[in-house]
Amino acid sequence: MIDLKKLQVWFITGTQHLYGEETLKQVAEHAEEVAKSLSANKEISVTVVYKPIVKTTEEIFETLQQANIDENCIGVITWMHTFSPAKMWIRGLNVLQKPLLHLHTQFNRDIPWNTIDMDFMNLNQSAHGDREFGFMVSRMRKDRKVVVGHWQDEDVAKQIDVWARAAAGWHDWQGAKFARFGDNMRYVAVTDGDKVEAEMKFGFAVNTYGIGDLVAVINSISEDAIQNLLKEYEETYEMSADLKTGGERHASVYEAAKIELGLRKFLEDGNFKGFSDTFEDLHGMVQLPGIAAQRLMADGYGFAGEGDWKTAALVRACKVMGAGLPGGNAFMEDYTYHFDPANAMVLGSHMLEVDASLAKGKASLEVHPLGIGGKADPARLVFNVGSGDALNASLIDMGNRFRLLVNEVKAVETENELPNLPVARVLWKPLPDMKTGCAAWIYAGGAHHTAYSQNLTTEHLADFANIAGLEYVNIGAETKINQFRNELQWNEVFYK
């Protein structure tokens, strides 16, 4: 269970000694009220922590340095209640390593027309105090998110939460470990990449573990544990009688449960946040993990098939960012097309491993031949994914930088039964339309593997990309191919 309320965002208010003790007392009271209000706001998923107001270079440096080393602090929100000379912030901003949000607000919403005087003006100077601070952050070329509006406005709270969720995803990557069982699928380019560069840039480590190491853990699972999980399967999913205990094909489900328990133990013992596998390297395993990968993803692990560690890490980040929101995040693949000119669509799926958090209705546990991998028929969850706004995101190694490519899509209901397609599946229409969306994806070098999200928006992913130092490219309702190609060319110049 991913609990974002355990994570903290520090609320830091800038001012100076110029205005006297009475003004500073009011600044502190106002800042604490704003912080407590934001923390209690139902729209904000993390805990907002008030920090004493900062008035000097030394106080700013000390507070931001403490933010760096506090393991629960995932970012800082700054607000200049009065004018805070920005040269005081240089040393602190130089050392700040946590994500930064600049809240451009003021304590009062309205101007008190009949009583306003210079005391009020000296106290409520955010209109130009925040501009002074903003200049310095821009001058120092530090990335941040700027949110403008009154602190009690619902839209302001929602924007802060989007950034906080992105900061949580970034925080989760720091020191994270992802296990790779086997190598990349042979000769495949886009799923591979520079794992050393990724660890330097993103903070997570990817290392390979032999299938034999995993098989040893799988074979150590107790019979009681297997039987308990089999009972859970039967209580949770639709199952035909021949797959249940005593059925003629029950052995396939039994092996799947054993694999799930072994994988789970391996990941828990190693403190991993995700994994990848490949059907080309299964020595010692009875079947390719299907339901195991699906259920582990549903519990928050990142996953991608065929050695695709980048997508596994992205799926995990999306799960953290989307924690507590309606809908799910899962590994996905653009599998095949419906090119009807009046109703063009993509059929998204994978061989086995699409997370049932996306499912519309109750999933069915089924066993079918896979056709590749040379192993026994694997168990998997089969279901349809419902309609609604969604997005596909792809993390790509472009050689001199990593690119995060996002396509907004409209998922549509599956009107046909698909009786011979024994995998989870979703139909969607890429924005702005099928031809433009697919062409833009290919021009941008997008992978066939993605993280599919029902509850994140492009703002979440853009904030995450900014925090992570990723090139961000979006394909949406307003995308035009010529302009999009120009954007890609401009980006080439920028990143050189």
Rosetta blueprint (number, residue, H / E / L):
1 M L
2 I L
3 D L
4 L H
5 K H
6 K H
7 L L
8 Q E
9 V E
10 W E
11 F E
12 I E
13 T E
14 G E
15 T L
16 Q L
17 H H
18 L H
19 Y H
20 G L
21 E H
22 E H
23 T H
24 L H
25 K H
26 Q H
27 V H
28 A H
29 E H
30 H H
31 A H
32 E H
33 E H
34 V H
35 A H
36 K H
37 S H
38 L H
39 S H
40 A H
41 N L
42 K L
43 E L
44 I L
45 S L
46 V L
47 T E
48 V E
49 V E
50 Y E
51 K L
52 P L
53 I L
54 V E
55 K L
56 T L
57 T H
58 E H
59 E H
60 I H
61 F H
62 E H
63 T H
64 L H
65 Q H
66 Q H
67 A H
68 N H
69 I H
70 D L
71 E L
72 N L
73 C E
74 I E
75 G E
76 V E
77 I E
78 T E
79 W E
80 M E
81 H L
82 T L
83 F L
84 S L
85 P L
86 A H
87 K H
88 M H
89 W H
90 I H
91 R H
92 G H
93 L H
94 N H
95 V H
96 L L
97 Q L
98 K L
99 P L
100 L E
101 L E
102 H E
103 L E
104 H E
105 T L
106 Q L
107 F L
108 N L
109 R L
110 D L
111 I L
112 P L
113 W L
114 N L
115 T L
116 I L
117 D L
118 M H
119 D H
120 F H
121 M H
122 N H
123 L H
124 N L
125 Q L
126 S H
127 A H
128 H H
129 G H
130 D H
131 R H
132 E H
133 F H
134 G H
135 F H
136 M H
137 V H
138 S H
139 R H
140 M L
141 R L
142 K L
143 D L
144 R L
145 K E
146 V E
147 V E
148 V E
149 G L
150 H L
151 W L
152 Q L
153 D L
154 E H
155 D H
156 V H
157 A H
158 K H
159 Q H
160 I H
161 D H
162 V H
163 W H
164 A H
165 R H
166 A H
167 A H
168 A H
169 G H
170 W H
171 H H
172 D H
173 W H
174 Q L
175 G L
176 A L
177 K E
178 F E
179 A E
180 R E
181 F E
182 G L
183 D L
184 N L
185 M L
186 R L
187 Y L
188 V L
189 A L
190 V L
191 T L
192 D L
193 G L
194 D L
195 K H
196 V H
197 E H
198 A H
199 E H
200 M H
201 K H
202 F H
203 G L
204 F L
205 A E
206 V E
207 N E
208 T E
209 Y E
210 G L
211 I H
212 G H
213 D H
214 L H
215 V H
216 A H
217 V H
218 I H
219 N L
220 S L
221 I L
222 S L
223 E H
224 D H
225 A H
226 I H
227 Q H
228 N H
229 L H
230 L H
231 K H
232 E H
233 Y H
234 E H
235 E H
236 T H
237 Y L
238 E E
239 M L
240 S L
241 A H
242 D H
243 L H
244 K L
245 T L
246 G L
247 G L
248 E L
249 R L
250 H H
251 A H
252 S H
253 V H
254 Y H
255 E H
256 A H
257 A H
258 K H
259 I H
260 E H
261 L H
262 G H
263 L H
264 R H
265 K H
266 F H
267 L H
268 E H
269 D H
270 G L
271 N L
272 F L
273 K L
274 G E
275 F E
276 S E
277 D E
278 T L
279 F L
280 E L
281 D L
282 L L
283 H L
284 G L
285 M L
286 V L
287 Q L
288 L L
289 P L
290 G L
291 I H
292 A H
293 A H
294 Q H
295 R H
296 L H
297 M H
298 A H
299 D L
300 G L
301 Y L
302 G E
303 F E
304 A E
305 G E
306 E L
307 G L
308 D L
309 W H
310 K H
311 T H
312 A H
313 A H
314 L H
315 V H
316 R H
317 A H
318 C H
319 K H
320 V H
321 M H
322 G L
323 A L
324 G L
325 L L
326 P L
327 G L
328 G L
329 N E
330 A E
331 F E
332 M E
333 E E
334 D E
335 Y E
336 T E
337 Y E
338 H E
339 F L
340 D L
341 P L
342 A L
343 N L
344 A L
345 M E
346 V E
347 L E
348 G E
349 S E
350 H L
351 M L
352 L L
353 E L
354 V L
355 D L
356 A H
357 S H
358 L H
359 A E
360 K L
361 G L
362 K L
363 A L
364 S E
365 L E
366 E E
367 V E
368 H L
369 P L
370 L L
371 G L
372 I L
373 G L
374 G L
375 K L
376 A L
377 D L
378 P L
379 A E
380 R E
381 L E
382 V E
383 F L
384 N E
385 V E
386 G L
387 S L
388 G E
389 D E
390 A E
391 L E
392 N E
393 A E
394 S E
395 L E
396 I E
397 D E
398 M L
399 G L
400 N L
401 R L
402 F E
403 R E
404 L E
405 L E
406 V E
407 N E
408 E E
409 V E
410 K E
411 A E
412 V E
413 E L
414 T L
415 E L
416 N L
417 E L
418 L L
419 P L
420 N L
421 L L
422 P L
423 V L
424 A L
425 R E
426 V E
427 L E
428 W E
429 K E
430 P E
431 L L
432 P L
433 D L
434 M H
435 K H
436 T H
437 G H
438 C H
439 A H
440 A H
441 W H
442 I H
443 Y H
444 A L
445 G L
446 G L
447 A L
448 H L
449 H E
450 T E
451 A E
452 Y E
453 S E
454 Q L
455 N L
456 L L
457 T L
458 T H
459 E H
460 H H
461 L H
462 A H
463 D H
464 F H
465 A H
466 N H
467 I H
468 A H
469 G L
470 L L
471 E E
472 Y E
473 V E
474 N E
475 I E
476 G L
477 A L
478 E L
479 T L
480 K L
481 I H
482 N H
483 Q H
484 F H
485 R H
486 N H
487 E H
488 L H
489 Q H
490 W H
491 N H
492 E H
493 V H
494 F H
495 Y H
496 K L
